[in-house]
Structures are given as structure tokens and as C-alpha cells.
Amino acid sequence: MAIGSITVNVSANNRRAVVLQGRTKRVIGYEGQDNFGHTLCGQGFILEDDTGSIEVLYVVRCLTTEVPVLVSEGEQVIVYATIDVMPTNIKNAEGKELVVKAMATKLVRAK
């Protein structure tokens, strides 16, 4: 799915499962805990294709037996995600404030 098709009408895409492909930008690491004290780790980055860009957050429980896929700056990836629209200072056509993130459930390096 093209990123631009999501960002042109974010309200219609809220909670939608998508598969996106693009190049990573501004990759940062993430470590923290959930509400139950479980350790979380992953990455946040901007995914960009020819039609636009979207913020991606990929967070998993850190287990010694499972290592999350880590991506590098400028890498081509496929992202399986759910679109999450949250209120912020950006307003849509209806006057509602929105911010859009792709909450990734799986990352795959593109070949």
C-alpha cells in the first residue's frame, strides 16, 4: 500500500491493518517497560516511499530467546502494521487534531 493513500485521509484508515514498503529515516532505538513491568524494546523510524512518509513504531517484549528485527538508516523494509490515529495539534478537514503512526507488528528487510 502506498503511504500517500493513508495520509491523504487518515480518519478513514484508523485501526486499519496495512503492509507498507519504503526506506527508513531517522531510526532511533527504544527500551522501556509496559504497565506490568515487562521489558520492551524496538525501534522508531520514519518510513518513506515515493508518495509520502509515516512514523513507524516497532516495539516487542524483549525475551532472551527472541531478538526483534533491527533496521538501519536508509534500509529498504516491508512493514506489517496497524494505523493508529491519535489527537494532537494537527487538524484534519473536520477540525479534529490528528497524528498518524504505523504500529508495526512485523518488519522484513526488502530484497
C-alpha positions as CSV (number, residue, x, y, z in Angstrom):
1,M,0.0,0.0,0.0
2,A,1.3,3.5,-0.8
3,I,1.9,5.7,2.2
4,G,0.3,8.6,0.5
5,S,-3.0,6.7,0.3
6,I,-3.0,6.5,4.1
7,T,-2.0,10.1,4.9
8,V,-4.5,11.7,2.4
9,N,-7.4,10.5,4.6
10,V,-6.1,9.4,8.0
11,S,-9.5,9.2,9.7
12,A,-10.7,6.5,7.2
13,N,-7.5,4.5,7.9
14,N,-7.6,4.5,11.7
15,R,-7.1,0.9,13.1
16,R,-6.6,-0.5,9.6
17,A,-4.1,-3.3,9.1
18,V,-1.6,-2.4,6.3
19,V,1.6,-3.6,4.6
20,L,3.9,-0.8,3.7
21,Q,7.3,-0.8,1.9
22,G,9.8,2.0,1.9
23,R,13.1,3.3,3.1
24,T,13.9,4.1,6.7
25,K,14.9,7.5,8.0
26,R,15.7,8.9,11.5
27,V,16.0,5.5,13.1
28,I,16.0,5.5,16.9
29,G,16.2,2.7,19.5
30,Y,13.5,2.1,22.1
31,E,13.7,0.5,25.5
32,G,11.1,0.6,28.3
33,Q,8.5,-1.3,30.3
34,D,4.9,-2.0,29.9
35,N,2.3,-1.5,32.6
36,F,3.1,-4.9,34.0
37,G,6.8,-4.4,34.3
38,H,7.8,-6.4,31.3
39,T,10.8,-5.1,29.4
40,L,10.1,-3.7,25.9
41,C,12.5,-2.9,23.1
42,G,12.4,-2.0,19.5
43,Q,12.8,1.0,17.2
44,G,11.0,4.0,15.9
45,F,11.7,5.5,12.4
46,I,10.2,7.4,9.5
47,L,9.2,5.1,6.6
48,E,9.3,6.9,3.2
49,D,8.2,5.9,-0.3
50,D,7.6,7.9,-3.5
51,T,4.1,9.0,-2.2
52,G,4.9,10.2,1.3
53,S,6.2,9.3,4.8
54,I,4.8,7.9,8.0
55,E,6.1,7.4,11.5
56,V,6.6,3.8,12.5
57,L,6.9,2.3,16.0
58,Y,8.0,-1.3,16.4
59,V,8.0,-2.4,20.0
60,V,8.1,-6.0,21.3
61,R,8.7,-7.7,24.6
62,C,12.4,-8.3,25.0
63,L,13.0,-12.0,25.6
64,T,16.3,-13.8,25.7
65,T,15.1,-16.3,23.1
66,E,13.7,-13.7,20.6
67,V,15.5,-10.8,19.2
68,P,13.5,-8.1,17.4
69,V,14.4,-7.2,13.8
70,L,16.6,-4.1,13.9
71,V,16.8,-1.8,10.9
72,S,19.4,0.7,9.8
73,E,19.2,4.2,8.4
74,G,18.3,4.1,4.7
75,E,17.4,0.4,4.6
76,Q,14.5,-0.8,2.4
77,V,11.9,-2.6,4.6
78,I,8.4,-4.1,4.5
79,V,6.3,-3.1,7.5
80,Y,3.2,-5.0,8.7
81,A,1.3,-2.6,10.9
82,T,-1.9,-1.2,12.2
83,I,-2.5,2.5,11.5
84,D,-3.1,4.5,14.7
85,V,-4.5,8.0,14.7
86,M,-4.1,10.0,17.9
87,P,-5.2,13.6,18.8
88,T,-2.5,16.3,18.5
89,N,-2.2,19.8,17.2
90,I,-2.6,18.8,13.6
91,K,-6.1,19.3,12.3
92,N,-7.9,17.4,9.6
93,A,-10.7,18.8,7.3
94,E,-13.3,18.2,10.1
95,G,-11.3,20.3,12.5
96,K,-10.1,17.3,14.6
97,E,-6.5,17.2,15.7
98,L,-4.7,14.1,14.4
99,V,-1.3,12.4,14.3
100,V,-0.7,9.2,12.4
101,K,1.6,6.3,13.3
102,A,2.0,2.8,11.9
103,M,2.2,0.5,14.9
104,A,4.4,-2.3,13.4
105,T,3.8,-6.0,14.3
106,K,6.5,-7.3,11.9
107,L,9.5,-5.9,10.0
108,V,11.1,-7.6,7.0
109,R,14.1,-6.4,5.1
110,A,13.2,-5.9,1.4
111,K,15.2,-7.8,-1.1
